[in-house]
Amino acid sequence: MKNRLKPLRTERGWTQEQLGQALGVSRQAVNALETEKHDPSLDLAYRIAVLFARPVEEIFDNPHA
Amino acid sequence: MFGLAKTTLPAHQRYAIRTMAFMAVYVAINVMAIGGVFDRIIGKPIAWALAVAVAAPVIGQIWATLSLMRESDEFVRAMTAKQFIVAMGLTMAVATIWGFGEEYAAAPHVSAWLIYPVFWGCFGLVAPFIRNSR
């Protein structure tokens, strides 16, 4: 799923490891999200949205829109 | 904030420790059997207890893998499940081909217990190529 996770992370100066810790997931999971190898669950997508204080749709493209 | 959340690294460490423990039991029982420790019971009904004892670590390993999935994040869980399914399918295909090979093509008989190491061989073969959850 196309997303803007990497630019959001890098503009805050966070590593994948740090973002993973903040979200409660592994660095591999963050990398998989950024490289579109994993579509997040609704729960994880909302956690990411809360962390970056943005609506989910601003971070993840809705493939059905 | 960054230091408080749980990562999956401890889950992998626990999985590695559990795997080594179960494999040690599996190998130890087989080494003892090969060494003749159980020779007095071989061929007797009580030898079924030995067969079950060797299989117990196999069941333990399945538990260890399910624990890894339960204790990991959603990406690791999905990827591990996918790796398991593909490895299991490959193992069943190999076993089916060989089984019918024995029936129809006079292939030499292979002991059924080999399916366990074959499964892990298949898992090791497919795991590096399955790096996404889809």
N, CA and C atoms of all chains as a GROMACS GRO file, in nm:
protein
  597
    1MET      N    1   0.084  -0.119   0.000
    1MET     CA    2   0.000   0.000   0.000
    1MET      C    3   0.089   0.125   0.000
    2LYS      N    4   0.062   0.213  -0.098
    2LYS     CA    5   0.144   0.335  -0.107
    2LYS      C    6   0.122   0.419   0.018
    3ASN      N    7   0.233   0.477   0.066
    3ASN     CA    8   0.222   0.556   0.189
    3ASN      C    9   0.335   0.659   0.198
    4ARG      N   10   0.320   0.750   0.294
    4ARG     CA   11   0.419   0.855   0.316
    4ARG      C   12   0.491   0.838   0.450
    5LEU      N   13   0.508   0.712   0.487
    5LEU     CA   14   0.568   0.685   0.617
    5LEU      C   15   0.715   0.727   0.624
    6LYS      N   16   0.789   0.696   0.520
    6LYS     CA   17   0.932   0.726   0.523
    6LYS      C   18   0.960   0.877   0.533
    7PRO      N   19   0.898   0.961   0.446
    7PRO     CA   20   0.923   1.104   0.462
    7PRO      C   21   0.878   1.159   0.597
    8LEU      N   22   0.767   1.109   0.649
    8LEU     CA   23   0.722   1.153   0.781
    8LEU      C   24   0.823   1.116   0.888
    9ARG      N   25   0.878   0.996   0.875
    9ARG     CA   26   0.978   0.951   0.974
    9ARG      C   27   1.106   1.031   0.963
   10THR      N   28   1.156   1.046   0.840
   10THR     CA   29   1.285   1.112   0.823
   10THR      C   30   1.279   1.261   0.857
   11GLU      N   31   1.164   1.324   0.832
   11GLU     CA   32   1.156   1.467   0.865
   11GLU      C   33   1.160   1.490   1.017
   12ARG      N   34   1.133   1.386   1.093
   12ARG     CA   35   1.146   1.393   1.239
   12ARG      C   36   1.282   1.343   1.286
   13GLY      N   37   1.362   1.294   1.193
   13GLY     CA   38   1.496   1.246   1.228
   13GLY      C   39   1.496   1.113   1.301
   14TRP      N   40   1.390   1.034   1.282
   14TRP     CA   41   1.380   0.905   1.349
   14TRP      C   42   1.437   0.795   1.261
   15THR      N   43   1.495   0.695   1.326
   15THR     CA   44   1.537   0.574   1.254
   15THR      C   45   1.418   0.479   1.248
   16GLN      N   46   1.431   0.376   1.165
   16GLN     CA   47   1.324   0.275   1.159
   16GLN      C   48   1.309   0.206   1.295
   17GLU      N   49   1.422   0.186   1.360
   17GLU     CA   50   1.420   0.122   1.492
   17GLU      C   51   1.341   0.206   1.591
   18GLN      N   52   1.366   0.337   1.590
   18GLN     CA   53   1.297   0.426   1.683
   18GLN      C   54   1.147   0.432   1.653
   19LEU      N   55   1.113   0.439   1.525
   19LEU     CA   56   0.971   0.440   1.490
   19LEU      C   57   0.904   0.309   1.532
   20GLY      N   58   0.976   0.198   1.510
   20GLY     CA   59   0.922   0.068   1.549
   20GLY      C   60   0.896   0.062   1.699
   21GLN      N   61   0.989   0.116   1.777
   21GLN     CA   62   0.970   0.116   1.923
   21GLN      C   63   0.851   0.202   1.963
   22ALA      N   64   0.836   0.314   1.896
   22ALA     CA   65   0.723   0.403   1.927
   22ALA      C   66   0.589   0.338   1.893
   23LEU      N   67   0.590   0.254   1.791
   23LEU     CA   68   0.466   0.189   1.748
   23LEU      C   69   0.445   0.051   1.811
   24GLY      N   70   0.550   0.000   1.875
   24GLY     CA   71   0.540  -0.133   1.933
   24GLY      C   72   0.554  -0.243   1.830
   25VAL      N   73   0.628  -0.216   1.723
   25VAL     CA   74   0.654  -0.318   1.621
   25VAL      C   75   0.804  -0.326   1.594
   26SER      N   76   0.845  -0.425   1.517
   26SER     CA   77   0.987  -0.444   1.488
   26SER      C   78   1.035  -0.347   1.380
   27ARG      N   79   1.168  -0.330   1.372
   27ARG     CA   80   1.226  -0.250   1.264
   27ARG      C   81   1.191  -0.311   1.128
   28GLN      N   82   1.187  -0.444   1.125
   28GLN     CA   83   1.151  -0.512   1.000
   28GLN      C   84   1.010  -0.473   0.955
   29ALA      N   85   0.921  -0.459   1.051
   29ALA     CA   86   0.782  -0.422   1.018
   29ALA      C   87   0.778  -0.281   0.960
   30VAL      N   88   0.854  -0.190   1.020
   30VAL     CA   89   0.859  -0.052   0.967
   30VAL      C   90   0.915  -0.053   0.826
   31ASN      N   91   1.023  -0.128   0.806
   31ASN     CA   92   1.083  -0.136   0.673
   31ASN      C   93   0.984  -0.196   0.572
   32ALA      N   94   0.910  -0.298   0.614
   32ALA     CA   95   0.813  -0.361   0.524
   32ALA      C   96   0.700  -0.264   0.488
   33LEU      N   97   0.660  -0.181   0.584
   33LEU     CA   98   0.557  -0.081   0.555
   33LEU      C   99   0.610   0.023   0.456
   34GLU      N  100   0.731   0.070   0.480
   34GLU     CA  101   0.788   0.175   0.394
   34GLU      C  102   0.813   0.126   0.253
   35THR      N  103   0.845  -0.002   0.239
   35THR     CA  104   0.874  -0.057   0.106
   35THR      C  105   0.752  -0.126   0.044
   36GLU      N  106   0.637  -0.106   0.108
   36GLU     CA  107   0.508  -0.158   0.058
   36GLU      C  108   0.505  -0.310   0.049
   37LYS      N  109   0.576  -0.375   0.143
   37LYS     CA  110   0.573  -0.521   0.147
   37LYS      C  111   0.475  -0.571   0.253
   38HIS      N  112   0.414  -0.477   0.322
   38HIS     CA  113   0.315  -0.515   0.423
   38HIS      C  114   0.206  -0.409   0.428
   39ASP      N  115   0.082  -0.455   0.418
   39ASP     CA  116  -0.032  -0.365   0.437
   39ASP      C  117  -0.069  -0.367   0.585
   40PRO      N  118  -0.069  -0.250   0.650
   40PRO     CA  119  -0.093  -0.251   0.795
   40PRO      C  120  -0.237  -0.288   0.829
   41SER      N  121  -0.254  -0.345   0.948
   41SER     CA  122  -0.389  -0.367   0.999
   41SER      C  123  -0.450  -0.230   1.028
   42LEU      N  124  -0.580  -0.229   1.045
   42LEU     CA  125  -0.647  -0.103   1.078
   42LEU      C  126  -0.593  -0.048   1.210
   43ASP      N  127  -0.568  -0.138   1.304
   43ASP     CA  128  -0.516  -0.098   1.436
   43ASP      C  129  -0.380  -0.028   1.422
   44LEU      N  130  -0.289  -0.089   1.344
   44LEU     CA  131  -0.157  -0.030   1.328
   44LEU      C  132  -0.165   0.102   1.249
   45ALA      N  133  -0.251   0.106   1.149
   45ALA     CA  134  -0.266   0.229   1.071
   45ALA      C  135  -0.313   0.344   1.161
   46TYR      N  136  -0.405   0.315   1.251
   46TYR     CA  137  -0.453   0.419   1.344
   46TYR      C  138  -0.344   0.460   1.443
   47ARG      N  139  -0.263   0.362   1.486
   47ARG     CA  140  -0.152   0.396   1.578
   47ARG      C  141  -0.054   0.489   1.509
   48ILE      N  142  -0.026   0.462   1.382
   48ILE     CA  143   0.065   0.548   1.305
   48ILE      C  144   0.004   0.687   1.289
   49ALA      N  145  -0.125   0.690   1.260
   49ALA     CA  146  -0.193   0.819   1.242
   49ALA      C  147  -0.187   0.902   1.370
   50VAL      N  148  -0.208   0.838   1.484
   50VAL     CA  149  -0.203   0.909   1.614
   50VAL      C  150  -0.062   0.960   1.639
   51LEU      N  151   0.038   0.875   1.611
   51LEU     CA  152   0.178   0.913   1.636
   51LEU      C  153   0.217   1.036   1.556
   52PHE      N  154   0.176   1.041   1.430
   52PHE     CA  155   0.212   1.154   1.344
   52PHE      C  156   0.106   1.264   1.345
   53ALA      N  157   0.001   1.244   1.423
   53ALA     CA  158  -0.106   1.343   1.438
   53ALA      C  159  -0.164   1.385   1.303
   54ARG      N  160  -0.192   1.288   1.222
   54ARG     CA  161  -0.252   1.310   1.089
   54ARG      C  162  -0.361   1.206   1.064
   55PRO      N  163  -0.456   1.238   0.979
   55PRO     CA  164  -0.556   1.136   0.943
   55PRO      C  165  -0.489   1.021   0.867
   56VAL      N  166  -0.546   0.903   0.880
   56VAL     CA  167  -0.490   0.785   0.814
   56VAL      C  168  -0.475   0.809   0.664
   57GLU      N  169  -0.574   0.876   0.604
   57GLU     CA  170  -0.572   0.896   0.458
   57GLU      C  171  -0.457   0.986   0.412
   58GLU      N  172  -0.403   1.067   0.503
   58GLU     CA  173  -0.288   1.150   0.466
   58GLU      C  174  -0.158   1.071   0.467
   59ILE      N  175  -0.160   0.957   0.533
   59ILE     CA  176  -0.039   0.874   0.541
   59ILE      C  177  -0.046   0.757   0.443
   60PHE      N  178  -0.164   0.695   0.435
   60PHE     CA  179  -0.183   0.581   0.345
   60PHE      C  180  -0.283   0.617   0.236
   61ASP      N  181  -0.244   0.590   0.112
   61ASP     CA  182  -0.338   0.610   0.001
   61ASP      C  183  -0.449   0.506   0.010
   62ASN      N  184  -0.570   0.552  -0.007
   62ASN     CA  185  -0.683   0.458  -0.009
   62ASN      C  186  -0.689   0.394  -0.148
   63PRO      N  187  -0.658   0.265  -0.158
   63PRO     CA  188  -0.656   0.202  -0.292
   63PRO      C  189  -0.794   0.186  -0.354
   64HIS      N  190  -0.898   0.212  -0.275
   64HIS     CA  191  -1.034   0.194  -0.324
   64HIS      C  192  -1.104   0.327  -0.352
   65ALA      N  193  -1.031   0.435  -0.332
   65ALA     CA  194  -1.094   0.566  -0.350
   65ALA      C  195  -1.095   0.604  -0.498
   66MET      N  196   0.944   0.799   2.514
   66MET     CA  197   0.846   0.730   2.431
   66MET      C  198   0.909   0.610   2.360
   67PHE      N  199   1.032   0.630   2.303
   67PHE     CA  200   1.091   0.523   2.222
   67PHE      C  201   1.133   0.402   2.306
   68GLY      N  202   1.169   0.425   2.429
   68GLY     CA  203   1.222   0.316   2.510
   68GLY      C  204   1.116   0.230   2.575
   69LEU      N  205   0.993   0.272   2.573
   69LEU     CA  206   0.890   0.202   2.648
   69LEU      C  207   0.825   0.088   2.572
   70ALA      N  208   0.816   0.104   2.441
   70ALA     CA  209   0.741   0.005   2.363
   70ALA      C  210   0.818  -0.126   2.348
   71LYS      N  211   0.741  -0.233   2.333
   71LYS     CA  212   0.800  -0.366   2.319
   71LYS      C  213   0.839  -0.391   2.173
   72THR      N  214   0.957  -0.448   2.151
   72THR     CA  215   0.996  -0.485   2.015
   72THR      C  216   0.989  -0.636   2.002
   73THR      N  217   1.014  -0.689   1.883
   73THR     CA  218   1.002  -0.834   1.863
   73THR      C  219   1.134  -0.905   1.888
   74LEU      N  220   1.241  -0.833   1.917
   74LEU     CA  221   1.370  -0.899   1.936
   74LEU      C  222   1.367  -1.003   2.048
   75PRO      N  223   1.313  -0.970   2.166
   75PRO     CA  224   1.307  -1.073   2.270
   75PRO      C  225   1.228  -1.196   2.226
   76ALA      N  226   1.125  -1.177   2.148
   76ALA     CA  227   1.046  -1.291   2.099
   76ALA      C  228   1.133  -1.383   2.016
   77HIS      N  229   1.216  -1.325   1.931
   77HIS     CA  230   1.307  -1.407   1.849
   77HIS      C  231   1.411  -1.477   1.936
   78GLN      N  232   1.457  -1.408   2.039
   78GLN     CA  233   1.554  -1.471   2.128
   78GLN      C  234   1.491  -1.588   2.203
   79ARG      N  235   1.369  -1.567   2.248
   79ARG     CA  236   1.299  -1.676   2.318
   79ARG      C  237   1.276  -1.794   2.222
   80TYR      N  238   1.242  -1.762   2.098
   80TYR     CA  239   1.220  -1.867   1.998
   80TYR      C  240   1.348  -1.947   1.975
   81ALA      N  241   1.461  -1.877   1.964
   81ALA     CA  242   1.589  -1.944   1.940
   81ALA      C  243   1.625  -2.035   2.057
   82ILE      N  244   1.602  -1.988   2.179
   82ILE     CA  245   1.633  -2.068   2.298
   82ILE      C  246   1.543  -2.192   2.304
   83ARG      N  247   1.412  -2.171   2.279
   83ARG     CA  248   1.319  -2.284   2.282
   83ARG      C  249   1.352  -2.386   2.174
   84THR      N  250   1.388  -2.336   2.055
   84THR     CA  251   1.422  -2.426   1.944
   84THR      C  252   1.544  -2.510   1.979
   85MET      N  253   1.647  -2.445   2.033
   85MET     CA  254   1.769  -2.518   2.069
   85MET      C  255   1.740  -2.622   2.177
   86ALA      N  256   1.653  -2.587   2.272
   86ALA     CA  257   1.620  -2.681   2.379
   86ALA      C  258   1.548  -2.804   2.323
   87PHE      N  259   1.449  -2.780   2.237
   87PHE     CA  260   1.374  -2.893   2.181
   87PHE      C  261   1.462  -2.977   2.089
   88MET      N  262   1.548  -2.912   2.012
   88MET     CA  263   1.637  -2.986   1.923
   88MET      C  264   1.738  -3.068   2.003
   89ALA      N  265   1.782  -3.014   2.114
   89ALA     CA  266   1.878  -3.086   2.199
   89ALA      C  267   1.815  -3.215   2.250
   90VAL      N  268   1.688  -3.209   2.292
   90VAL     CA  269   1.618  -3.330   2.339
   90VAL      C  270   1.603  -3.431   2.226
   91TYR      N  271   1.562  -3.380   2.109
   91TYR     CA  272   1.543  -3.464   1.989
   91TYR      C  273   1.673  -3.537   1.954
   92VAL      N  274   1.782  -3.462   1.949
   92VAL     CA  275   1.912  -3.519   1.912
   92VAL      C  276   1.960  -3.614   2.022
   93ALA      N  277   1.944  -3.574   2.147
   93ALA     CA  278   1.993  -3.657   2.259
   93ALA      C  279   1.926  -3.794   2.259
   94ILE      N  280   1.794  -3.797   2.241
   94ILE     CA  281   1.723  -3.927   2.242
   94ILE      C  282   1.771  -4.013   2.126
   95ASN      N  283   1.786  -3.951   2.008
   95ASN     CA  284   1.831  -4.028   1.892
   95ASN      C  285   1.975  -4.077   1.907
   96VAL      N  286   2.061  -3.992   1.965
   96VAL     CA  287   2.200  -4.034   1.986
   96VAL      C  288   2.204  -4.151   2.084
   97MET      N  289   2.120  -4.144   2.188
   97MET     CA  290   2.116  -4.254   2.285
   97MET      C  291   2.065  -4.382   2.219
   98ALA      N  292   1.963  -4.366   2.132
   98ALA     CA  293   1.908  -4.484   2.063
   98ALA      C  294   2.012  -4.546   1.971
   99ILE      N  295   2.082  -4.460   1.898
   99ILE     CA  296   2.188  -4.509   1.808
   99ILE      C  297   2.300  -4.574   1.889
  100GLY      N  298   2.326  -4.519   2.006
  100GLY     CA  299   2.431  -4.572   2.092
  100GLY      C  300   2.393  -4.702   2.163
  101GLY      N  301   2.269  -4.744   2.146
  101GLY     CA  302   2.229  -4.873   2.204
  101GLY      C  303   2.166  -4.865   2.342
  102VAL      N  304   2.143  -4.746   2.392
  102VAL     CA  305   2.086  -4.731   2.527
  102VAL      C  306   1.950  -4.798   2.539
  103PHE      N  307   1.872  -4.795   2.429
  103PHE     CA  308   1.735  -4.850   2.436
  103PHE      C  309   1.723  -4.986   2.368
  104ASP      N  310   1.835  -5.051   2.344
  104ASP     CA  311   1.832  -5.178   2.271
  104ASP      C  312   1.741  -5.284   2.335
  105ARG      N  313   1.732  -5.280   2.468
  105ARG     CA  314   1.653  -5.383   2.538
  105ARG      C  315   1.503  -5.373   2.509
  106ILE      N  316   1.458  -5.252   2.470
  106ILE     CA  317   1.313  -5.236   2.449
  106ILE      C  318   1.274  -5.231   2.301
  107ILE      N  319   1.374  -5.223   2.212
  107ILE     CA  320   1.344  -5.214   2.069
  107ILE      C  321   1.266  -5.338   2.024
  108GLY      N  322   1.156  -5.313   1.952
  108GLY     CA  323   1.074  -5.423   1.903
  108GLY      C  324   0.964  -5.464   1.999
  109LYS      N  325   0.964  -5.408   2.120
  109LYS     CA  326   0.859  -5.439   2.218
  109LYS      C  327   0.758  -5.325   2.224
  110PRO      N  328   0.637  -5.353   2.275
  110PRO     CA  329   0.535  -5.247   2.281
  110PRO      C  330   0.581  -5.122   2.356
  111ILE      N  331   0.666  -5.140   2.456
  111ILE     CA  332   0.713  -5.026   2.535
  111ILE      C  333   0.795  -4.928   2.450
  112ALA      N  334   0.844  -4.978   2.336
  112ALA     CA  335   0.923  -4.891   2.246
  112ALA      C  336   0.838  -4.777   2.190
  113TRP      N  337   0.704  -4.793   2.195
  113TRP     CA  338   0.618  -4.682   2.152
  113TRP      C  339   0.642  -4.559   2.239
  114ALA      N  340   0.675  -4.583   2.364
  114ALA     CA  341   0.705  -4.470   2.454
  114ALA      C  342   0.828  -4.395   2.405
  115LEU      N  343   0.925  -4.471   2.352
  115LEU     CA  344   1.045  -4.408   2.296
  115LEU      C  345   1.010  -4.326   2.172
  116ALA      N  346   0.921  -4.384   2.088
  116ALA     CA  347   0.879  -4.312   1.967
  116ALA      C  348   0.807  -4.182   2.003
  117VAL      N  349   0.722  -4.189   2.104
  117VAL     CA  350   0.650  -4.068   2.148
  117VAL      C  351   0.747  -3.967   2.209
  118ALA      N  352   0.846  -4.018   2.281
  118ALA     CA  353   0.944  -3.928   2.344
  118ALA      C  354   1.023  -3.851   2.238
  119VAL      N  355   1.057  -3.917   2.129
  119VAL     CA  356   1.129  -3.848   2.021
  119VAL      C  357   1.039  -3.745   1.953
  120ALA      N  358   0.909  -3.779   1.945
  120ALA     CA  359   0.815  -3.688   1.877
  120ALA      C  360   0.777  -3.568   1.964
  121ALA      N  361   0.790  -3.580   2.094
  121ALA     CA  362   0.751  -3.471   2.185
  121ALA      C  363   0.820  -3.339   2.151
  122PRO      N  364   0.951  -3.338   2.126
  122PRO     CA  365   1.014  -3.210   2.088
  122PRO      C  366   0.961  -3.153   1.956
  123VAL      N  367   0.910  -3.238   1.869
  123VAL     CA  368   0.851  -3.190   1.744
  123VAL      C  369   0.726  -3.107   1.775
  124ILE      N  370   0.643  -3.162   1.864
  124ILE     CA  371   0.524  -3.088   1.907
  124ILE      C  372   0.566  -2.960   1.980
  125GLY      N  373   0.671  -2.972   2.060
  125GLY     CA  374   0.723  -2.854   2.130
  125GLY      C  375   0.768  -2.746   2.034
  126GLN      N  376   0.827  -2.788   1.925
  126GLN     CA  377   0.874  -2.691   1.827
  126GLN      C  378   0.759  -2.617   1.761
  127ILE      N  379   0.650  -2.688   1.737
  127ILE     CA  380   0.530  -2.622   1.682
  127ILE      C  381   0.480  -2.517   1.781
  128TRP      N  382   0.479  -2.554   1.910
  128TRP     CA  383   0.438  -2.460   2.015
  128TRP      C  384   0.532  -2.338   2.014
  129ALA      N  385   0.663  -2.362   2.001
  129ALA     CA  386   0.760  -2.252   2.000
  129ALA      C  387   0.732  -2.157   1.884
  130THR      N  388   0.698  -2.215   1.770
  130THR     CA  389   0.670  -2.131   1.653
  130THR      C  390   0.541  -2.052   1.672
  131LEU      N  391   0.439  -2.117   1.727
  131LEU     CA  392   0.314  -2.044   1.755
  131LEU      C  393   0.338  -1.934   1.859
  132SER      N  394   0.425  -1.961   1.955
  132SER     CA  395   0.458  -1.858   2.056
  132SER      C  396   0.528  -1.740   1.990
  133LEU      N  397   0.620  -1.770   1.898
  133LEU     CA  398   0.688  -1.662   1.826
  133LEU      C  399   0.586  -1.574   1.755
  134MET      N  400   0.490  -1.638   1.690
  134MET     CA  401   0.388  -1.562   1.617
  134MET      C  402   0.302  -1.479   1.713
  135ARG      N  403   0.268  -1.538   1.827
  135ARG     CA  404   0.184  -1.468   1.924
  135ARG      C  405   0.257  -1.348   1.985
  136GLU      N  406   0.389  -1.363   2.006
  136GLU     CA  407   0.467  -1.260   2.075
  136GLU      C  408   0.526  -1.156   1.979
  137SER      N  409   0.510  -1.178   1.848
  137SER     CA  410   0.569  -1.088   1.749
  137SER      C  411   0.466  -0.986   1.700
  138ASP      N  412   0.513  -0.891   1.619
  138ASP     CA  413   0.420  -0.794   1.561
  138ASP      C  414   0.349  -0.855   1.440
  139GLU      N  415   0.254  -0.780   1.386
  139GLU     CA  416   0.168  -0.836   1.281
  139GLU      C  417   0.244  -0.872   1.154
  140PHE      N  418   0.352  -0.798   1.123
  140PHE     CA  419   0.428  -0.829   1.002
  140PHE      C  420   0.502  -0.961   1.017
  141VAL      N  421   0.574  -0.978   1.128
  141VAL     CA  422   0.649  -1.102   1.152
  141VAL      C  423   0.552  -1.220   1.159
  142ARG      N  424   0.437  -1.198   1.223
  142ARG     CA  425   0.336  -1.303   1.236
  142ARG      C  426   0.287  -1.348   1.098
  143ALA      N  427   0.253  -1.253   1.015
  143ALA     CA  428   0.201  -1.287   0.882
  143ALA      C  429   0.308  -1.353   0.796
  144MET      N  430   0.431  -1.302   0.804
  144MET     CA  431   0.539  -1.357   0.722
  144MET      C  432   0.574  -1.498   0.766
  145THR      N  433   0.578  -1.521   0.899
  145THR     CA  434   0.609  -1.654   0.951
  145THR      C  435   0.501  -1.754   0.909
  146ALA      N  436   0.375  -1.711   0.918
  146ALA     CA  437   0.264  -1.799   0.877
  146ALA      C  438   0.277  -1.835   0.729
  147LYS      N  439   0.310  -1.737   0.648
  147LYS     CA  440   0.325  -1.761   0.504
  147LYS      C  441   0.440  -1.858   0.477
  148GLN      N  442   0.553  -1.837   0.547
  148GLN     CA  443   0.669  -1.925   0.530
  148GLN      C  444   0.633  -2.068   0.571
  149PHE      N  445   0.558  -2.080   0.681
  149PHE     CA  446   0.518  -2.212   0.729
  149PHE      C  447   0.428  -2.282   0.629
  150ILE      N  448   0.332  -2.210   0.577
  150ILE     CA  449   0.236  -2.270   0.484
  150ILE      C  450   0.307  -2.318   0.357
  151VAL      N  451   0.395  -2.234   0.304
  151VAL     CA  452   0.467  -2.272   0.182
  151VAL      C  453   0.559  -2.390   0.208
  152ALA      N  454   0.631  -2.387   0.322
  152ALA     CA  455   0.721  -2.498   0.355
  152ALA      C  456   0.642  -2.627   0.376
  153MET      N  457   0.527  -2.616   0.443
  153MET     CA  458   0.442  -2.733   0.467
  153MET      C  459   0.391  -2.789   0.334
  154GLY      N  460   0.348  -2.702   0.246
  154GLY     CA  461   0.299  -2.746   0.116
  154GLY      C  462   0.407  -2.816   0.036
  155LEU      N  463   0.527  -2.758   0.039
  155LEU     CA  464   0.640  -2.817  -0.032
  155LEU      C  465   0.673  -2.955   0.025
  156THR      N  466   0.671  -2.964   0.159
  156THR     CA  467   0.700  -3.091   0.226
  156THR      C  468   0.597  -3.197   0.188
  157MET      N  469   0.470  -3.157   0.188
  157MET     CA  470   0.364  -3.253   0.150
  157MET      C  471   0.379  -3.296   0.005
  158ALA      N  472   0.420  -3.204  -0.080
  158ALA     CA  473   0.440  -3.238  -0.221
  158ALA      C  474   0.555  -3.338  -0.235
  159VAL      N  475   0.666  -3.311  -0.164
  159VAL     CA  476   0.782  -3.402  -0.169
  159VAL      C  477   0.742  -3.540  -0.117
  160ALA      N  478   0.670  -3.543  -0.003
  160ALA     CA  479   0.629  -3.671   0.057
  160ALA      C  480   0.534  -3.746  -0.035
  161THR      N  481   0.443  -3.674  -0.098
  161THR     CA  482   0.346  -3.737  -0.188
  161THR      C  483   0.417  -3.794  -0.311
  162ILE      N  484   0.507  -3.714  -0.367
  162ILE     CA  485   0.581  -3.760  -0.486
  162ILE      C  486   0.661  -3.886  -0.451
  163TRP      N  487   0.730  -3.880  -0.335
  163TRP     CA  488   0.813  -3.996  -0.298
  163TRP      C  489   0.726  -4.117  -0.264
  164GLY      N  490   0.614  -4.093  -0.196
  164GLY     CA  491   0.524  -4.203  -0.160
  164GLY      C  492   0.472  -4.276  -0.283
  165PHE      N  493   0.426  -4.199  -0.380
  165PHE     CA  494   0.379  -4.262  -0.504
  165PHE      C  495   0.496  -4.317  -0.585
  166GLY      N  496   0.612  -4.257  -0.568
  166GLY     CA  497   0.733  -4.311  -0.632
  166GLY      C  498   0.762  -4.452  -0.581
  167GLU      N  499   0.740  -4.472  -0.451
  167GLU     CA  500   0.758  -4.605  -0.392
  167GLU      C  501   0.654  -4.703  -0.448
  168GLU      N  502   0.529  -4.652  -0.462
  168GLU     CA  503   0.420  -4.738  -0.511
  168GLU      C  504   0.436  -4.775  -0.657
  169TYR      N  505   0.469  -4.675  -0.738
  169TYR     CA  506   0.464  -4.696  -0.883
  169TYR      C  507   0.600  -4.707  -0.952
  170ALA      N  508   0.703  -4.649  -0.891
  170ALA     CA  509   0.831  -4.642  -0.962
  170ALA      C  510   0.944  -4.714  -0.890
  171ALA      N  511   0.907  -4.799  -0.794
  171ALA     CA  512   1.006  -4.880  -0.721
  171ALA      C  513   1.113  -4.795  -0.653
  172ALA      N  514   1.072  -4.677  -0.609
  172ALA     CA  515   1.168  -4.593  -0.535
  172ALA      C  516   1.200  -4.662  -0.402
  173PRO      N  517   1.321  -4.649  -0.352
  173PRO     CA  518   1.355  -4.713  -0.224
  173PRO      C  519   1.272  -4.655  -0.110
  174HIS      N  520   1.238  -4.738  -0.010
  174HIS     CA  521   1.157  -4.692   0.102
  174HIS      C  522   1.234  -4.593   0.188
  175VAL      N  523   1.164  -4.489   0.226
  175VAL     CA  524   1.223  -4.387   0.314
  175VAL      C  525   1.140  -4.381   0.441
  176SER      N  526   1.208  -4.377   0.556
  176SER     CA  527   1.138  -4.374   0.685
  176SER      C  528   1.054  -4.247   0.700
  177ALA      N  529   0.935  -4.264   0.759
  177ALA     CA  530   0.841  -4.152   0.772
  177ALA      C  531   0.894  -4.041   0.862
  178TRP      N  532   0.981  -4.075   0.958
  178TRP     CA  533   1.030  -3.970   1.049
  178TRP      C  534   1.111  -3.864   0.976
  179LEU      N  535   1.158  -3.897   0.857
  179LEU     CA  536   1.239  -3.800   0.781
  179LEU      C  537   1.159  -3.676   0.741
  180ILE      N  538   1.025  -3.686   0.750
  180ILE     CA  539   0.943  -3.572   0.709
  180ILE      C  540   0.972  -3.448   0.793
  181TYR      N  541   1.011  -3.470   0.919
  181TYR     CA  542   1.038  -3.355   1.006
  181TYR      C  543   1.163  -3.278   0.961
  182PRO      N  544   1.278  -3.344   0.947
  182PRO     CA  545   1.394  -3.270   0.894
  182PRO      C  546   1.371  -3.216   0.753
  183VAL      N  547   1.293  -3.291   0.672
  183VAL     CA  548   1.263  -3.242   0.536
  183VAL      C  549   1.184  -3.111   0.545
  184PHE      N  550   1.087  -3.106   0.638
  184PHE     CA  551   1.009  -2.983   0.654
  184PHE      C  552   1.100  -2.865   0.687
  185TRP      N  553   1.192  -2.883   0.782
  185TRP     CA  554   1.279  -2.770   0.818
  185TRP      C  555   1.375  -2.736   0.706
  186GLY      N  556   1.412  -2.838   0.629
  186GLY     CA  557   1.493  -2.811   0.510
  186GLY      C  558   1.416  -2.723   0.412
  187CYS      N  559   1.289  -2.759   0.391
  187CYS     CA  560   1.203  -2.679   0.302
  187CYS      C  561   1.183  -2.538   0.358
  188PHE      N  562   1.166  -2.530   0.490
  188PHE     CA  563   1.147  -2.398   0.553
  188PHE      C  564   1.270  -2.311   0.530
  189GLY      N  565   1.387  -2.370   0.549
  189GLY     CA  566   1.511  -2.295   0.527
  189GLY      C  567   1.528  -2.254   0.382
  190LEU      N  568   1.474  -2.336   0.293
  190LEU     CA  569   1.484  -2.309   0.151
  190LEU      C  570   1.392  -2.194   0.108
  191VAL      N  571   1.271  -2.190   0.162
  191VAL     CA  572   1.173  -2.090   0.116
  191VAL      C  573   1.179  -1.959   0.196
  192ALA      N  574   1.220  -1.966   0.321
  192ALA     CA  575   1.214  -1.848   0.408
  192ALA      C  576   1.287  -1.725   0.351
  193PRO      N  577   1.408  -1.742   0.294
  193PRO     CA  578   1.476  -1.622   0.242
  193PRO      C  579   1.403  -1.554   0.127
  194PHE      N  580   1.313  -1.628   0.062
  194PHE     CA  581   1.243  -1.572  -0.054
  194PHE      C  582   1.106  -1.517  -0.019
  195ILE      N  583   1.062  -1.541   0.101
  195ILE     CA  584   0.932  -1.489   0.144
  195ILE      C  585   0.957  -1.377   0.244
  196ARG      N  586   0.961  -1.257   0.195
  196ARG     CA  587   0.994  -1.142   0.281
  196ARG      C  588   0.882  -1.040   0.284
  197ASN      N  589   0.764  -1.078   0.237
  197ASN     CA  590   0.651  -0.987   0.250
  197ASN      C  591   0.531  -1.063   0.306
  198SER      N  592   0.431  -0.990   0.347
  198SER     CA  593   0.316  -1.052   0.415
  198SER      C  594   0.201  -1.078   0.319
  199ARG      N  595   0.217  -1.044   0.193
  199ARG     CA  596   0.107  -1.063   0.098
  199ARG      C  597   0.120  -1.191   0.018
   0.00000   0.00000   0.00000
